[in-house]
Amino acid sequence: MDLKDLKPSPGSTHRKRRVGRGIGSGHGKTAGRGHKGLGSRSHGNTPPTYEGGQMPLQRRLPKQGFRRTLKNEARRAEFAIVNLSRLNDFEAGVTIDAAALAARGLIPAGRKVKVLGDGDLKSKITVRADGFSKSARDKITAAGGTAEITTPTES
């Protein structure tokens, strides 16, 4: 059997209906579209949600939730998270800021930094970040270092 031998089963295909070709065709005049109304027009398709003029379901149901607007999205602070255990890679007495963390590949460049208290700090370092958790601040000062906030918080 070759591709040239393939054909549809008998009775499974029909000739295309030629509408609007006169009275004798049986599909003349209105061409199977009935009389008047949107369905008879050339642009007369209705959207899938159309309910014949009845109030649509999406308008009958109450609104739910909220959509975060771009203004609110920009206002919300997105922090890059750094744990104390990652700061042990730096040598003692050095000042660590966002640029130093980005240079080591610990955070994406240009992001605000928040330091969390997971792990222990072994050396005395100065950490400058946009935010600290309480445990991180306590562990840094316990190791003899300082935790400095770079941007003032809005209250």
N, C-alpha and C positions, 0 to 999 in steps of 0.2 A: 504494500500500500504506500502510495506517495501522497504528498500534499495536494497534487493536482486531482486526486481521486476523492478528496474530502468534499462532502456537500451535506446540507442540513437534512434531517429526517423528513420524509414526506408528510405534509400537513402542518409542519411546525413553522413555516413562514407564510406570510400573506403579502399580497400586492399592496403598495402604498395607496392610500385613499386620496384621490384627486378631488379636492373640494372646490366649490365655486366655479364649476364648469358647465353650468346650465341646468335647466329643469330636468332634462332626461337623465342626468347622471344620478339623481336621487340625493345629491349633496350640493344643490345649487342655491341661489338666493342668499340665505343666511349662512350657508356652509357649515351647518352643524352647530352653530354658536347660539341658536335661539334668537329671541327678539330683545333688543335694547339691553341696558345694564352694563356694568363694568366688564363682565365676562365676554361680552360680544365685541369689545373694543380691541384694537391692536395692542394697546398697553395694558390690557385688562387682567393682569395676574395680581393676586392678592397675597400679602405676606403670610407665612405659615401661622402667625399668631392671630390672624384676623378671625373674629368670631361673629361675622355678619352684622356688625353694628352694636352688638351687645358690649357692655363695658369689659374690656379685656382682663384676663386673669392677673396680669402683671400690674394693672392699675387698681384692681379690686383689693389686692393684698397690701398690707401696710409695709412701709419701708423698714428695713432692719439694718443694724450695724452702722458703720460710718466708713467713709473713705478718707484716708489721710491725704491732705492736700500737699502740694509741693512746698508751700510756705511752711507748714508744720514739719515736713520732712527735712527741710534745711535747718530748722531750728533744733531738731532732735540731735543730740550729741552721739556720734558713732565713735566708739573708742576701740583702739587696738589694745588687746589684753597681753600683759607680760607678767609672768609669775616670778617670785623672788628666786626660785631655783635656777631660772635662766640668767639671772644677774651675777651668778657665781663665776661665769666665764670671764668677767672683767677683773683686771688687777686692782689691788687695794689702793685707796686714795684717789681714785679717778672720779670725775664727774660724769654721770650717765644722763643723757638727754635723748630726745626723740631722734635727733640726727645720728647719734652714736648707735642707737638701737637699729635704725634703718640701714646704717652702713654694715652692720653685722648680719643683716637679713632677718632680724627677729620680728620686725613689723614692716608694713608697707609705708613707703615714704609719704609724708604729708598728712598722716593721720594723728588724731589726738591719742595720748597714751594713758592707760590706767594700769597701775601696778597692784597686783593681787598677792595675798600672803601665802600662797602655796609653796611649801619648801622652806628651807632655812638659809639665812645669809651668813657667809663665813668671813667676809672681809668688811672693813670700814670704808664705805663709799658714800658719795653724795648722789642722790637720785633726784632729777628734775623731771616732773611729769605733770599731766593735766589732772590726774586724780589718783588717789590712793585708797585702798580699803583700810579699815582700822587696824586689822591684824598686820598688814604690810607695813604701815607706819610704825607700829610698835616694834616689829622685828628689826626694822632698819635702825631705829634709835637704840635698841638693845645691843646691836652689833657695833654701835659707836658711830654710825653714819648719820646723815641728815636727809630728810624727805622734804623737798621744796615743790610747791605747786606753782606752775608756770603761768596759768591763766586764772584770773579770779572767777569764782563761781557766782552765777546770778542767783539771787534769792528773792 
